[in-house]
Amino acid sequence: MESHEIPVDCFSIRYTATGSSEELTSVWEFYREGYPTIQYGTRIEQRTETTIIIHRFKTIKDCKNACLHEVSDAPLEKGKDHTIFQTT
């Protein structure tokens, strides 16, 4: 089995493993124990017969910030060129 973990951006990690179907199931269970879904947003991004790609936030704080945010009274604003964008 072969595996590696690489940062996707400042907030998330992508873990890739290759191996047999049983090995990949074991990898997923082990990875989820270390990085629980509810705390890190751990999820299977892609799975084939021989490969699994797992995606998660780097920290619990990053996951919380992505999932919880303040509700804005005026979430949409118009820019100078009449472009509408969302504010937080």
C-alpha positions as CSV (number, residue, x, y, z in Angstrom):
1,M,0.0,0.0,0.0
2,E,1.2,3.5,-0.8
3,S,-0.1,6.8,0.7
4,H,0.7,10.5,0.9
5,E,-0.9,13.6,2.4
6,I,-0.6,17.0,0.7
7,P,-2.0,20.4,1.5
8,V,-4.7,21.7,-0.9
9,D,-4.8,25.3,0.4
10,C,-4.3,27.1,3.7
11,F,-7.3,25.3,5.2
12,S,-7.5,21.7,3.9
13,I,-5.5,18.5,3.4
14,R,-5.9,15.8,0.7
15,Y,-4.8,12.2,1.7
16,T,-4.4,9.7,-1.1
17,A,-3.8,6.0,-0.6
18,T,-3.6,3.1,-3.1
19,G,-4.0,-0.6,-2.3
20,S,-6.6,-3.4,-2.2
21,S,-10.2,-2.8,-1.4
22,E,-9.7,-4.1,2.2
23,E,-6.7,-1.9,2.7
24,L,-8.6,1.1,1.6
25,T,-11.5,0.4,3.9
26,S,-9.0,0.0,6.8
27,V,-7.2,3.3,5.8
28,W,-10.6,5.1,5.8
29,E,-11.5,3.8,9.3
30,F,-8.1,4.5,10.7
31,Y,-8.0,8.0,9.2
32,R,-11.5,8.9,10.5
33,E,-10.4,7.8,14.0
34,G,-7.6,10.3,13.9
35,Y,-9.6,13.0,12.2
36,P,-13.3,12.6,13.1
37,T,-15.8,13.8,10.5
38,I,-17.7,16.1,12.8
39,Q,-14.6,17.9,13.9
40,Y,-12.5,18.0,10.7
41,G,-15.1,17.6,8.0
42,T,-13.4,14.4,6.9
43,R,-14.9,12.9,3.8
44,I,-14.1,10.6,0.9
45,E,-13.6,12.8,-2.1
46,Q,-13.1,9.9,-4.6
47,R,-12.8,6.1,-4.4
48,T,-12.0,3.5,-7.0
49,E,-11.1,-0.1,-6.8
50,T,-7.5,0.7,-6.0
51,T,-7.5,4.3,-4.8
52,I,-9.1,6.5,-2.1
53,I,-8.8,10.2,-1.8
54,I,-9.8,11.7,1.6
55,H,-10.3,15.4,2.1
56,R,-10.4,17.2,5.5
57,F,-9.8,20.6,7.1
58,K,-6.3,21.1,8.7
59,T,-7.7,22.1,12.1
60,I,-10.9,21.9,14.1
61,K,-11.0,25.7,14.1
62,D,-10.8,25.8,10.3
63,C,-13.7,23.4,10.0
64,K,-15.8,25.4,12.5
65,N,-15.1,28.7,10.6
66,A,-16.2,27.1,7.3
67,C,-19.4,25.6,8.8
68,L,-20.5,28.4,11.1
69,H,-20.8,32.0,10.1
70,E,-22.6,35.2,11.1
71,V,-25.8,36.0,9.2
72,S,-25.5,39.3,7.5
73,D,-28.5,41.8,7.3
74,A,-27.5,42.6,3.7
75,P,-25.6,39.6,2.4
76,L,-25.6,40.9,-1.2
77,E,-24.0,44.2,-2.3
78,K,-23.5,45.9,-5.6
79,G,-20.0,46.8,-6.7
80,K,-19.1,49.9,-8.7
81,D,-19.6,48.1,-12.0
82,H,-23.0,46.7,-10.8
83,T,-21.5,43.3,-10.0
84,I,-23.4,41.6,-7.2
85,F,-21.3,39.8,-4.6
86,Q,-21.8,38.2,-1.3
87,T,-20.4,39.7,1.9
88,T,-20.0,38.0,5.3
